[in-house]
Amino acid sequence: MDLKKHIRHVPDFPKAGILFYDITTLLRDPQGFRTTVDLLSTPYAGQDIDVVVGIESRGFILGGAVAQRIGAGFIPIRKPGKLPSRALKEIYDLEYGKDALEIHEDAVHPGQRVLIVDDVLATGGTAAAAAQLVKRLGGELHGLAFLIELLALNGKARLTGEQVYSVLQY
Ligand code: AMP
């Protein structure tokens, strides 16, 4: 199945100059969703991953499904102020300005094997911040898995030393 055929390209969203890779058109297709989860999960089956960490918000959809498939738990990383209990915050640089992500401070236990999942690896800032949060809690980061990697933005450069996997590359 050609997953790329099901991904909608939306020019100038959320702002001028950005080509947005819209996966809602892939996920609404039962076979598309299944194949996506199959391909994202396969490298991690039998790898003793304890928890999948998904990044808000499309990382919740994909990460939750991957966690179920590989028999791991699921932990959300969210935008500031959304998590109900005490949280650890990581601030990171955007092209213009700064952003932040949070994780519950008791979410990952020291030594747990963690897989981070998100839909798109672009500049890598979001993923690098998520990796920092996992490590600050003492998690052992096994790898990071993305449905889509935007090669021109070289996000991997911000994840040196980490095992990075992507299903589709553009
Ligand atoms: P970055 O921190 O630049 O790697 O951006 C990654 C985050 O922004 C991910 O959570 C993506 O969901 C989202 N993102 C960045 N660029 C795009 C894009 N062109 N299409 C869809 N989502 C994107």
Backbone and ligand atoms as CSV (ligand in chain L), in Angstrom:
chain,resi,resn,atom,element,x,y,z
A,1,MET,N,N,0.840,-1.200,0.000
A,1,MET,CA,C,0.000,0.000,0.000
A,1,MET,C,C,0.883,1.262,0.000
A,2,ASP,N,N,0.526,2.203,-0.888
A,2,ASP,CA,C,1.330,3.424,-0.994
A,2,ASP,C,C,0.770,4.493,-0.050
A,3,LEU,N,N,1.380,4.598,1.128
A,3,LEU,CA,C,0.873,5.526,2.140
A,3,LEU,C,C,0.922,6.974,1.658
A,4,LYS,N,N,1.940,7.287,0.866
A,4,LYS,CA,C,2.095,8.690,0.417
A,4,LYS,C,C,0.870,9.178,-0.354
A,5,LYS,N,N,0.218,8.260,-1.072
A,5,LYS,CA,C,-0.970,8.645,-1.857
A,5,LYS,C,C,-2.102,9.140,-0.961
A,6,HIS,N,N,-2.091,8.715,0.296
A,6,HIS,CA,C,-3.184,9.070,1.213
A,6,HIS,C,C,-2.879,10.301,2.057
A,7,ILE,N,N,-1.666,10.819,1.974
A,7,ILE,CA,C,-1.306,12.004,2.771
A,7,ILE,C,C,-1.582,13.263,1.956
A,8,ARG,N,N,-2.378,14.151,2.559
A,8,ARG,CA,C,-2.767,15.381,1.853
A,8,ARG,C,C,-1.722,16.470,2.107
A,9,HIS,N,N,-1.344,17.168,1.039
A,9,HIS,CA,C,-0.383,18.270,1.172
A,9,HIS,C,C,-1.165,19.581,1.171
A,10,VAL,N,N,-1.032,20.343,2.237
A,10,VAL,CA,C,-1.784,21.605,2.342
A,10,VAL,C,C,-0.791,22.771,2.349
A,11,PRO,N,N,-0.720,23.520,1.226
A,11,PRO,CA,C,0.218,24.647,1.171
A,11,PRO,C,C,-0.219,25.778,2.097
A,12,ASP,N,N,0.771,26.465,2.630
A,12,ASP,CA,C,0.542,27.674,3.443
A,12,ASP,C,C,-0.318,27.445,4.684
A,13,PHE,N,N,-0.158,26.285,5.319
A,13,PHE,CA,C,-0.804,26.014,6.602
A,13,PHE,C,C,0.271,25.529,7.578
A,14,PRO,N,N,0.293,26.010,8.827
A,14,PRO,CA,C,-0.583,27.015,9.431
A,14,PRO,C,C,-0.216,28.455,9.085
A,15,LYS,N,N,0.887,28.624,8.324
A,15,LYS,CA,C,1.205,29.989,7.879
A,15,LYS,C,C,1.877,29.946,6.512
A,16,ALA,N,N,1.977,31.095,5.881
A,16,ALA,CA,C,2.520,31.178,4.528
A,16,ALA,C,C,3.895,30.521,4.454
A,17,GLY,N,N,4.117,29.756,3.394
A,17,GLY,CA,C,5.420,29.149,3.164
A,17,GLY,C,C,5.576,27.749,3.728
A,18,ILE,N,N,4.657,27.309,4.590
A,18,ILE,CA,C,4.738,25.953,5.152
A,18,ILE,C,C,3.886,25.004,4.305
A,19,LEU,N,N,4.465,23.880,3.908
A,19,LEU,CA,C,3.693,22.817,3.262
A,19,LEU,C,C,3.353,21.798,4.346
A,20,PHE,N,N,2.085,21.737,4.700
A,20,PHE,CA,C,1.648,20.898,5.816
A,20,PHE,C,C,1.307,19.500,5.319
A,21,TYR,N,N,1.871,18.486,5.966
A,21,TYR,CA,C,1.581,17.090,5.637
A,21,TYR,C,C,0.432,16.632,6.529
A,22,ASP,N,N,-0.753,16.545,5.923
A,22,ASP,CA,C,-1.984,16.258,6.659
A,22,ASP,C,C,-2.244,14.752,6.641
A,23,ILE,N,N,-2.102,14.123,7.826
A,23,ILE,CA,C,-2.268,12.662,7.886
A,23,ILE,C,C,-3.708,12.254,8.204
A,24,THR,N,N,-4.627,13.216,8.375
A,24,THR,CA,C,-6.016,12.826,8.680
A,24,THR,C,C,-6.612,12.013,7.528
A,25,THR,N,N,-6.166,12.299,6.307
A,25,THR,CA,C,-6.677,11.573,5.143
A,25,THR,C,C,-6.116,10.151,5.067
A,26,LEU,N,N,-4.991,9.925,5.722
A,26,LEU,CA,C,-4.428,8.567,5.824
A,26,LEU,C,C,-5.115,7.787,6.941
A,27,LEU,N,N,-5.288,8.434,8.076
A,27,LEU,CA,C,-5.827,7.732,9.248
A,27,LEU,C,C,-7.306,7.387,9.094
A,28,ARG,N,N,-8.024,8.123,8.263
A,28,ARG,CA,C,-9.449,7.831,8.102
A,28,ARG,C,C,-9.682,6.564,7.283
A,29,ASP,N,N,-8.636,6.124,6.601
A,29,ASP,CA,C,-8.705,4.915,5.786
A,29,ASP,C,C,-8.279,3.712,6.647
A,30,PRO,N,N,-9.168,2.737,6.861
A,30,PRO,CA,C,-8.821,1.636,7.786
A,30,PRO,C,C,-7.512,0.937,7.432
A,31,GLN,N,N,-7.332,0.627,6.149
A,31,GLN,CA,C,-6.102,-0.060,5.738
A,31,GLN,C,C,-4.895,0.869,5.874
A,32,GLY,N,N,-5.117,2.159,5.609
A,32,GLY,CA,C,-4.033,3.126,5.754
A,32,GLY,C,C,-3.572,3.247,7.194
A,33,PHE,N,N,-4.527,3.311,8.101
A,33,PHE,CA,C,-4.180,3.417,9.531
A,33,PHE,C,C,-3.451,2.157,9.980
A,34,ARG,N,N,-3.991,1.002,9.570
A,34,ARG,CA,C,-3.375,-0.266,9.985
A,34,ARG,C,C,-1.939,-0.385,9.468
A,35,THR,N,N,-1.752,-0.074,8.189
A,35,THR,CA,C,-0.410,-0.196,7.597
A,35,THR,C,C,0.555,0.789,8.253
A,36,THR,N,N,0.072,1.987,8.547
A,36,THR,CA,C,0.903,2.985,9.225
A,36,THR,C,C,1.405,2.440,10.566
A,37,VAL,N,N,0.489,1.879,11.340
A,37,VAL,CA,C,0.871,1.364,12.661
A,37,VAL,C,C,1.778,0.149,12.514
A,38,ASP,N,N,1.492,-0.703,11.516
A,38,ASP,CA,C,2.365,-1.864,11.251
A,38,ASP,C,C,3.802,-1.398,11.013
A,39,LEU,N,N,3.953,-0.424,10.108
A,39,LEU,CA,C,5.299,-0.014,9.693
A,39,LEU,C,C,6.032,0.736,10.803
A,40,LEU,N,N,5.275,1.493,11.591
A,40,LEU,CA,C,5.905,2.228,12.700
A,40,LEU,C,C,6.331,1.275,13.822
A,41,SER,N,N,5.591,0.187,13.993
A,41,SER,CA,C,5.812,-0.710,15.137
A,41,SER,C,C,6.839,-1.796,14.883
A,42,THR,N,N,6.896,-2.283,13.639
A,42,THR,CA,C,7.691,-3.481,13.347
A,42,THR,C,C,9.121,-3.445,13.906
A,43,PRO,N,N,9.863,-2.335,13.759
A,43,PRO,CA,C,11.250,-2.351,14.260
A,43,PRO,C,C,11.344,-2.494,15.780
A,44,TYR,N,N,10.239,-2.265,16.469
A,44,TYR,CA,C,10.305,-2.205,17.935
A,44,TYR,C,C,9.653,-3.392,18.617
A,45,ALA,N,N,9.118,-4.321,17.825
A,45,ALA,CA,C,8.537,-5.535,18.419
A,45,ALA,C,C,9.670,-6.344,19.049
A,46,GLY,N,N,9.452,-6.849,20.243
A,46,GLY,CA,C,10.461,-7.681,20.891
A,46,GLY,C,C,11.694,-6.931,21.366
A,47,GLN,N,N,11.603,-5.614,21.464
A,47,GLN,CA,C,12.759,-4.801,21.896
A,47,GLN,C,C,12.658,-4.398,23.374
A,48,ASP,N,N,11.723,-5.000,24.076
A,48,ASP,CA,C,11.557,-4.718,25.516
A,48,ASP,C,C,11.338,-3.230,25.815
A,49,ILE,N,N,10.571,-2.573,24.972
A,49,ILE,CA,C,10.201,-1.175,25.234
A,49,ILE,C,C,9.150,-1.176,26.348
A,50,ASP,N,N,9.394,-0.410,27.392
A,50,ASP,CA,C,8.424,-0.321,28.496
A,50,ASP,C,C,7.308,0.668,28.185
A,51,VAL,N,N,7.694,1.845,27.669
A,51,VAL,CA,C,6.691,2.878,27.398
A,51,VAL,C,C,6.970,3.614,26.088
A,52,VAL,N,N,5.860,3.954,25.423
A,52,VAL,CA,C,5.931,4.834,24.257
A,52,VAL,C,C,5.521,6.223,24.737
A,53,VAL,N,N,6.326,7.216,24.385
A,53,VAL,CA,C,6.005,8.611,24.688
A,53,VAL,C,C,5.525,9.258,23.393
A,54,GLY,N,N,4.296,9.783,23.406
A,54,GLY,CA,C,3.733,10.440,22.224
A,54,GLY,C,C,3.678,11.938,22.434
A,55,ILE,N,N,4.006,12.700,21.380
A,55,ILE,CA,C,4.038,14.160,21.487
A,55,ILE,C,C,2.725,14.727,20.953
A,56,GLU,N,N,2.109,15.627,21.750
A,56,GLU,CA,C,0.845,16.272,21.366
A,56,GLU,C,C,0.956,16.899,19.972
A,57,SER,N,N,-0.046,16.728,19.125
A,57,SER,CA,C,-1.209,15.916,19.381
A,57,SER,C,C,-1.275,14.678,18.493
A,58,ARG,N,N,-0.679,14.768,17.314
A,58,ARG,CA,C,-0.765,13.594,16.426
A,58,ARG,C,C,0.101,12.447,16.914
A,59,GLY,N,N,1.065,12.754,17.768
A,59,GLY,CA,C,1.854,11.694,18.396
A,59,GLY,C,C,1.038,10.857,19.371
A,60,PHE,N,N,-0.099,11.412,19.818
A,60,PHE,CA,C,-0.972,10.619,20.693
A,60,PHE,C,C,-1.650,9.505,19.899
A,61,ILE,N,N,-2.109,9.847,18.702
A,61,ILE,CA,C,-2.846,8.877,17.881
A,61,ILE,C,C,-1.905,7.742,17.472
A,62,LEU,N,N,-0.746,8.127,16.946
A,62,LEU,CA,C,0.189,7.115,16.454
A,62,LEU,C,C,0.871,6.394,17.609
A,63,GLY,N,N,1.294,7.155,18.620
A,63,GLY,CA,C,2.012,6.558,19.750
A,63,GLY,C,C,1.137,5.594,20.544
A,64,GLY,N,N,-0.130,5.955,20.712
A,64,GLY,CA,C,-1.041,5.065,21.444
A,64,GLY,C,C,-1.209,3.744,20.729
A,65,ALA,N,N,-1.353,3.825,19.412
A,65,ALA,CA,C,-1.535,2.598,18.625
A,65,ALA,C,C,-0.264,1.749,18.629
A,66,VAL,N,N,0.889,2.407,18.510
A,66,VAL,CA,C,2.164,1.664,18.528
A,66,VAL,C,C,2.358,0.996,19.886
A,67,ALA,N,N,2.039,1.717,20.959
A,67,ALA,CA,C,2.201,1.154,22.309
A,67,ALA,C,C,1.381,-0.122,22.459
A,68,GLN,N,N,0.128,-0.070,22.009
A,68,GLN,CA,C,-0.729,-1.257,22.063
A,68,GLN,C,C,-0.117,-2.406,21.279
A,69,ARG,N,N,0.375,-2.100,20.109
A,69,ARG,CA,C,0.903,-3.125,19.204
A,69,ARG,C,C,2.136,-3.812,19.784
A,70,ILE,N,N,2.999,-3.056,20.459
A,70,ILE,CA,C,4.250,-3.661,20.952
A,70,ILE,C,C,4.161,-4.019,22.432
A,71,GLY,N,N,2.982,-3.866,23.028
A,71,GLY,CA,C,2.811,-4.279,24.422
A,71,GLY,C,C,3.478,-3.347,25.420
A,72,ALA,N,N,3.508,-2.056,25.099
A,72,ALA,CA,C,4.108,-1.060,25.997
A,72,ALA,C,C,3.012,-0.167,26.578
A,73,GLY,N,N,3.358,0.601,27.599
A,73,GLY,CA,C,2.458,1.622,28.114
A,73,GLY,C,C,2.574,2.882,27.269
A,74,PHE,N,N,1.755,3.879,27.606
A,74,PHE,CA,C,1.772,5.127,26.839
A,74,PHE,C,C,1.854,6.321,27.773
A,75,ILE,N,N,2.690,7.292,27.400
A,75,ILE,CA,C,2.849,8.532,28.180
A,75,ILE,C,C,2.718,9.726,27.230
A,76,PRO,N,N,1.881,10.710,27.600
A,76,PRO,CA,C,1.773,11.911,26.760
A,76,PRO,C,C,2.791,12.994,27.144
A,77,ILE,N,N,3.336,13.644,26.125
A,77,ILE,CA,C,4.075,14.902,26.315
A,77,ILE,C,C,3.193,15.987,25.717
A,78,ARG,N,N,2.920,17.040,26.536
A,78,ARG,CA,C,1.924,18.025,26.125
A,78,ARG,C,C,2.465,19.447,26.133
A,79,LYS,N,N,1.696,20.326,25.520
A,79,LYS,CA,C,1.983,21.758,25.581
A,79,LYS,C,C,1.805,22.220,27.031
A,80,PRO,N,N,2.464,23.291,27.427
A,80,PRO,CA,C,2.419,23.719,28.834
A,80,PRO,C,C,0.999,23.966,29.347
A,81,GLY,N,N,0.796,23.577,30.607
A,81,GLY,CA,C,-0.467,23.859,31.278
A,81,GLY,C,C,-1.578,22.865,31.031
A,82,LYS,N,N,-1.324,21.811,30.284
A,82,LYS,CA,C,-2.382,20.854,29.947
A,82,LYS,C,C,-2.380,19.630,30.854
A,83,LEU,N,N,-1.217,19.287,31.402
A,83,LEU,CA,C,-1.166,18.086,32.237
A,83,LEU,C,C,-1.678,18.420,33.638
A,84,PRO,N,N,-2.481,17.517,34.224
A,84,PRO,CA,C,-3.139,17.846,35.489
A,84,PRO,C,C,-2.238,17.779,36.717
A,85,SER,N,N,-1.215,16.935,36.710
A,85,SER,CA,C,-0.381,16.778,37.897
A,85,SER,C,C,0.955,17.502,37.696
A,86,ARG,N,N,1.848,17.379,38.702
A,86,ARG,CA,C,3.128,18.114,38.614
A,86,ARG,C,C,3.916,17.675,37.389
A,87,ALA,N,N,4.469,18.673,36.669
A,87,ALA,CA,C,5.116,18.366,35.390
A,87,ALA,C,C,6.491,19.021,35.288
A,88,LEU,N,N,7.315,18.394,34.478
A,88,LEU,CA,C,8.650,18.901,34.161
A,88,LEU,C,C,8.547,19.596,32.809
A,89,LYS,N,N,9.198,20.767,32.693
A,89,LYS,CA,C,9.082,21.552,31.459
A,89,LYS,C,C,10.425,21.649,30.749
A,90,GLU,N,N,10.387,21.595,29.418
A,90,GLU,CA,C,11.593,21.807,28.610
A,90,GLU,C,C,11.265,22.900,27.591
A,91,ILE,N,N,12.071,23.963,27.627
A,91,ILE,CA,C,11.864,25.078,26.694
A,91,ILE,C,C,12.835,24.892,25.529
A,92,TYR,N,N,12.350,25.127,24.304
A,92,TYR,CA,C,13.226,24.936,23.141
A,92,TYR,C,C,12.993,26.050,22.121
A,93,ASP,N,N,13.988,26.219,21.240
A,93,ASP,CA,C,13.958,27.309,20.265
A,93,ASP,C,C,13.168,26.931,19.027
A,94,LEU,N,N,12.371,27.865,18.552
A,94,LEU,CA,C,11.724,27.742,17.243
A,94,LEU,C,C,12.477,28.649,16.285
A,95,GLU,N,N,12.068,28.642,15.021
A,95,GLU,CA,C,12.690,29.535,14.037
A,95,GLU,C,C,12.578,30.980,14.542
A,96,TYR,N,N,11.356,31.334,15.001
A,96,TYR,CA,C,11.166,32.649,15.624
A,96,TYR,C,C,10.581,32.405,17.000
A,97,GLY,N,N,11.330,32.704,18.044
A,97,GLY,CA,C,10.789,32.579,19.391
A,97,GLY,C,C,11.051,31.231,20.039
A,98,LYS,N,N,10.260,30.933,21.048
A,98,LYS,CA,C,10.472,29.727,21.848
A,98,LYS,C,C,9.148,29.000,22.058
A,99,ASP,N,N,9.268,27.710,22.396
A,99,ASP,CA,C,8.091,26.932,22.747
A,99,ASP,C,C,8.484,26.017,23.900
A,100,ALA,N,N,7.525,25.285,24.437
A,100,ALA,CA,C,7.842,24.411,25.569
A,100,ALA,C,C,6.945,23.181,25.542
A,101,LEU,N,N,7.457,22.127,26.160
A,101,LEU,CA,C,6.708,20.870,26.302
A,101,LEU,C,C,6.824,20.407,27.741
A,102,GLU,N,N,5.849,19.616,28.171
A,102,GLU,CA,C,5.855,19.110,29.544
A,102,GLU,C,C,5.556,17.621,29.592
A,103,ILE,N,N,6.064,16.994,30.661
A,103,ILE,CA,C,5.779,15.582,30.947
A,103,ILE,C,C,5.514,15.479,32.452
A,104,HIS,N,N,4.617,14.611,32.848
A,104,HIS,CA,C,4.416,14.402,34.288
A,104,HIS,C,C,5.725,13.938,34.927
A,105,GLU,N,N,6.046,14.522,36.078
A,105,GLU,CA,C,7.367,14.245,36.653
A,105,GLU,C,C,7.514,12.818,37.161
A,106,ASP,N,N,6.390,12.098,37.334
A,106,ASP,CA,C,6.470,10.692,37.749
A,106,ASP,C,C,6.105,9.732,36.609
A,107,ALA,N,N,6.130,10.246,35.362
A,107,ALA,CA,C,5.638,9.421,34.243
A,107,ALA,C,C,6.594,8.290,33.888
A,108,VAL,N,N,7.859,8.640,33.670
A,108,VAL,CA,C,8.867,7.638,33.303
A,108,VAL,C,C,9.649,7.290,34.558
A,109,HIS,N,N,9.845,6.010,34.803
A,109,HIS,CA,C,10.655,5.587,35.948
A,109,HIS,C,C,12.099,5.391,35.498
A,110,PRO,N,N,13.061,5.716,36.376
A,110,PRO,CA,C,14.468,5.576,35.995
A,110,PRO,C,C,14.760,4.173,35.453
A,111,GLY,N,N,15.454,4.122,34.313
A,111,GLY,CA,C,15.842,2.847,33.725
A,111,GLY,C,C,14.817,2.254,32.773
A,112,GLN,N,N,13.634,2.825,32.698
A,112,GLN,CA,C,12.647,2.292,31.752
A,112,GLN,C,C,13.097,2.555,30.323
A,113,ARG,N,N,12.790,1.600,29.462
A,113,ARG,CA,C,13.148,1.748,28.043
A,113,ARG,C,C,12.006,2.452,27.306
A,114,VAL,N,N,12.377,3.549,26.649
A,114,VAL,CA,C,11.366,4.465,26.093
A,114,VAL,C,C,11.532,4.602,24.575
A,115,LEU,N,N,10.398,4.617,23.877
A,115,LEU,CA,C,10.353,4.950,22.455
A,115,LEU,C,C,9.512,6.216,22.302
A,116,ILE,N,N,10.050,7.237,21.639
A,116,ILE,CA,C,9.305,8.473,21.366
A,116,ILE,C,C,8.686,8.365,19.971
A,117,VAL,N,N,7.403,8.733,19.842
A,117,VAL,CA,C,6.704,8.661,18.551
A,117,VAL,C,C,6.051,10.007,18.231
A,118,ASP,N,N,6.218,10.453,16.974
A,118,ASP,CA,C,5.490,11.630,16.499
A,118,ASP,C,C,5.194,11.456,15.008
A,119,ASP,N,N,4.364,12.344,14.465
A,119,ASP,CA,C,4.003,12.179,13.050
A,119,ASP,C,C,5.100,12.681,12.120
A,120,VAL,N,N,5.653,13.873,12.407
A,120,VAL,CA,C,6.594,14.494,11.473
A,120,VAL,C,C,7.882,14.912,12.185
A,121,LEU,N,N,9.031,14.532,11.608
A,121,LEU,CA,C,10.318,15.086,12.037
A,121,LEU,C,C,10.652,16.203,11.053
A,122,ALA,N,N,10.606,17.445,11.540
A,122,ALA,CA,C,10.927,18.590,10.676
A,122,ALA,C,C,12.302,19.115,11.100
A,123,THR,N,N,12.361,20.207,11.872
A,123,THR,CA,C,13.675,20.716,12.298
A,123,THR,C,C,14.275,19.902,13.443
A,124,GLY,N,N,13.458,19.101,14.099
A,124,GLY,CA,C,13.954,18.264,15.196
A,124,GLY,C,C,13.872,18.908,16.570
A,125,GLY,N,N,13.463,20.176,16.633
A,125,GLY,CA,C,13.409,20.860,17.928
A,125,GLY,C,C,12.439,20.208,18.906
A,126,THR,N,N,11.275,19.844,18.400
A,126,THR,CA,C,10.256,19.223,19.244
A,126,THR,C,C,10.746,17.877,19.772
A,127,ALA,N,N,11.278,17.080,18.878
A,127,ALA,CA,C,11.746,15.742,19.267
A,127,ALA,C,C,12.923,15.832,20.244
A,128,ALA,N,N,13.820,16.785,20.017
A,128,ALA,CA,C,14.976,16.933,20.911
A,128,ALA,C,C,14.515,17.320,22.313
A,129,ALA,N,N,13.497,18.184,22.392
A,129,ALA,CA,C,12.970,18.579,23.704
A,129,ALA,C,C,12.315,17.383,24.392
A,130,ALA,N,N,11.578,16.574,23.628
A,130,ALA,CA,C,10.953,15.375,24.199
A,130,ALA,C,C,12.022,14.411,24.712
A,131,ALA,N,N,13.091,14.258,23.951
A,131,ALA,CA,C,14.180,13.366,24.367
A,131,ALA,C,C,14.801,13.856,25.678
A,132,GLN,N,N,14.965,15.165,25.786
A,132,GLN,CA,C,15.515,15.742,27.021
A,132,GLN,C,C,14.629,15.429,28.222
A,133,LEU,N,N,13.327,15.572,28.039
A,133,LEU,CA,C,12.393,15.309,29.147
A,133,LEU,C,C,12.497,13.860,29.603
A,134,VAL,N,N,12.555,12.955,28.652
A,134,VAL,CA,C,12.663,11.525,28.993
A,134,VAL,C,C,13.953,11.270,29.771
A,135,LYS,N,N,15.038,11.876,29.314
A,135,LYS,CA,C,16.336,11.647,29.964
A,135,LYS,C,C,16.408,12.307,31.336
A,136,ARG,N,N,15.787,13.469,31.473
A,136,ARG,CA,C,15.795,14.143,32.785
A,136,ARG,C,C,15.074,13.298,33.830
A,137,LEU,N,N,14.126,12.472,33.384
A,137,LEU,CA,C,13.422,11.581,34.316
A,137,LEU,C,C,14.173,10.252,34.514
A,138,GLY,N,N,15.304,10.104,33.843
A,138,GLY,CA,C,16.096,8.876,34.019
A,138,GLY,C,C,15.709,7.759,33.079
A,139,GLY,N,N,14.882,8.071,32.075
A,139,GLY,CA,C,14.504,7.049,31.101
A,139,GLY,C,C,15.665,6.706,30.182
A,140,GLU,N,N,15.655,5.462,29.706
A,140,GLU,CA,C,16.670,5.031,28.740
A,140,GLU,C,C,16.024,5.138,27.368
A,141,LEU,N,N,16.464,6.110,26.563
A,141,LEU,CA,C,15.818,6.361,25.277
A,141,LEU,C,C,16.300,5.347,24.247
A,142,HIS,N,N,15.391,4.442,23.858
A,142,HIS,CA,C,15.751,3.409,22.887
A,142,HIS,C,C,15.788,3.998,21.479
A,143,GLY,N,N,14.848,4.898,21.174
A,143,GLY,CA,C,14.821,5.480,19.841
A,143,GLY,C,C,13.665,6.431,19.655
A,144,LEU,N,N,13.634,7.034,18.450
A,144,LEU,CA,C,12.547,7.941,18.085
A,144,LEU,C,C,12.014,7.498,16.724
A,145,ALA,N,N,10.676,7.385,16.632
A,145,ALA,CA,C,10.069,6.904,15.398
A,145,ALA,C,C,9.064,7.930,14.877
A,146,PHE,N,N,9.144,8.197,13.578
A,146,PHE,CA,C,8.278,9.183,12.929
A,146,PHE,C,C,7.631,8.549,11.714
A,147,LEU,N,N,6.405,8.989,11.421
A,147,LEU,CA,C,5.803,8.546,10.171
A,147,LEU,C,C,6.510,9.224,9.000
A,148,ILE,N,N,6.796,10.525,9.150
A,148,ILE,CA,C,7.346,11.336,8.054
A,148,ILE,C,C,8.605,12.056,8.507
A,149,GLU,N,N,9.639,12.001,7.661
A,149,GLU,CA,C,10.854,12.785,7.908
A,149,GLU,C,C,11.045,13.756,6.744
A,150,LEU,N,N,11.194,15.040,7.066
A,150,LEU,CA,C,11.431,16.060,6.034
A,150,LEU,C,C,12.943,16.242,5.911
A,151,LEU,N,N,13.519,15.568,4.927
A,151,LEU,CA,C,14.981,15.435,4.853
A,151,LEU,C,C,15.693,16.779,4.739
A,152,ALA,N,N,15.092,17.728,4.018
A,152,ALA,CA,C,15.767,19.015,3.781
A,152,ALA,C,C,16.000,19.783,5.073
A,153,LEU,N,N,15.205,19.511,6.100
A,153,LEU,CA,C,15.326,20.266,7.355
A,153,LEU,C,C,16.336,19.636,8.312
A,154,ASN,N,N,16.815,18.445,7.952
A,154,ASN,CA,C,17.915,17.805,8.685
A,154,ASN,C,C,17.672,17.713,10.200
A,155,GLY,N,N,16.476,17.322,10.583
A,155,GLY,CA,C,16.149,17.186,12.005
A,155,GLY,C,C,17.043,16.217,12.750
A,156,LYS,N,N,17.588,15.246,12.024
A,156,LYS,CA,C,18.463,14.250,12.671
A,156,LYS,C,C,19.683,14.904,13.313
A,157,ALA,N,N,20.099,16.056,12.775
A,157,ALA,CA,C,21.281,16.727,13.319
A,157,ALA,C,C,21.057,17.147,14.765
A,158,ARG,N,N,19.789,17.357,15.143
A,158,ARG,CA,C,19.505,17.737,16.528
A,158,ARG,C,C,19.283,16.519,17.410
A,159,LEU,N,N,19.430,15.347,16.816
A,159,LEU,CA,C,19.203,14.103,17.564
A,159,LEU,C,C,20.426,13.192,17.460
A,160,THR,N,N,21.602,13.809,17.404
A,160,THR,CA,C,22.810,12.999,17.227
A,160,THR,C,C,22.965,12.045,18.411
A,161,GLY,N,N,23.411,10.849,18.094
A,161,GLY,CA,C,23.585,9.831,19.131
A,161,GLY,C,C,22.326,9.036,19.397
A,162,GLU,N,N,21.206,9.454,18.800
A,162,GLU,CA,C,19.943,8.728,19.009
A,162,GLU,C,C,19.638,7.865,17.784
A,163,GLN,N,N,18.876,6.800,18.026
A,163,GLN,CA,C,18.424,5.949,16.937
A,163,GLN,C,C,17.126,6.546,16.385
A,164,VAL,N,N,17.171,7.043,15.147
A,164,VAL,CA,C,16.015,7.711,14.551
A,164,VAL,C,C,15.504,6.874,13.375
A,165,TYR,N,N,14.197,6.630,13.364
A,165,TYR,CA,C,13.584,5.831,12.300
A,165,TYR,C,C,12.411,6.609,11.712
A,166,SER,N,N,12.268,6.581,10.387
A,166,SER,CA,C,11.074,7.173,9.781
A,166,SER,C,C,10.551,6.226,8.709
A,167,VAL,N,N,9.218,6.178,8.600
A,167,VAL,CA,C,8.573,5.296,7.624
A,167,VAL,C,C,8.645,5.909,6.232
A,168,LEU,N,N,8.370,7.221,6.125
A,168,LEU,CA,C,8.334,7.909,4.831
A,168,LEU,C,C,9.269,9.103,4.851
A,169,GLN,N,N,9.918,9.329,3.716
A,169,GLN,CA,C,10.810,10.489,3.628
A,169,GLN,C,C,10.372,11.364,2.457
A,170,TYR,N,N,10.480,12.676,2.665
A,170,TYR,CA,C,10.192,13.631,1.596
A,170,TYR,C,C,11.379,14.560,1.437
L,1,AMP,P1,P,10.025,20.316,14.415
L,1,AMP,O1,O,10.176,20.655,15.872
L,1,AMP,O2,O,10.399,21.425,13.504
L,1,AMP,O3,O,10.736,19.003,14.072
L,1,AMP,O4,O,8.474,20.118,14.140
L,1,AMP,C1,C,7.868,18.931,14.494
L,1,AMP,C2,C,6.464,19.128,14.981
L,1,AMP,O5,O,5.728,20.078,14.215
L,1,AMP,C3,C,5.718,17.819,14.882
L,1,AMP,O6,O,4.970,17.644,16.073
L,1,AMP,C4,C,4.837,17.968,13.665
L,1,AMP,O7,O,3.555,17.482,13.931
L,1,AMP,C5,C,4.785,19.443,13.359
L,1,AMP,N1,N,5.199,19.774,11.985
L,1,AMP,C6,C,6.298,20.456,11.612
L,1,AMP,N2,N,6.354,20.651,10.295
L,1,AMP,C7,C,5.242,20.047,9.792
L,1,AMP,C8,C,4.719,19.890,8.452
L,1,AMP,N3,N,5.349,20.398,7.378
L,1,AMP,N4,N,3.564,19.195,8.316
L,1,AMP,C9,C,2.929,18.694,9.381
L,1,AMP,N5,N,3.366,18.816,10.654
L,1,AMP,C10,C,4.506,19.483,10.861
